[in-house]
């Protein structure tokens, strides 16, 4: 994938799409990154992330006080941003 992540632009995009406050978005993204960092790579060096497992992981963090729909909306908005900017995609 190409493109370069602009964290401020990403944050603004997610806040605009979800209406969640920026601190909540940053918290969700922080836990998402921790989950991804602990995920195993396949033989090609790719990391396959199960969205349900990711959602459950984030919701299980003691400092996350958001409901499932809000966390899911944040993750979906992030993926939408990354796909529009050529940084991510879904595997079939």
Number of C-alpha atoms within 10 A of each C-alpha: 10 10 12 10 13 8 10 9 11 16 21 14 17 25 20 13 14 17 14 16 13 14 11 18 23 16 15 23 18 12 19 16 13 12 16 14 11 9 13 12 13 9 7 6 8 10 14 13 15 8 12 10 11 18 19 12 14 24 19 11 11 7 12 14 11 15 9 13 10 16 24 20 17 25 21 16 20 21 18 17 19 19 16 12 14 14 15 16 12 8 6 3
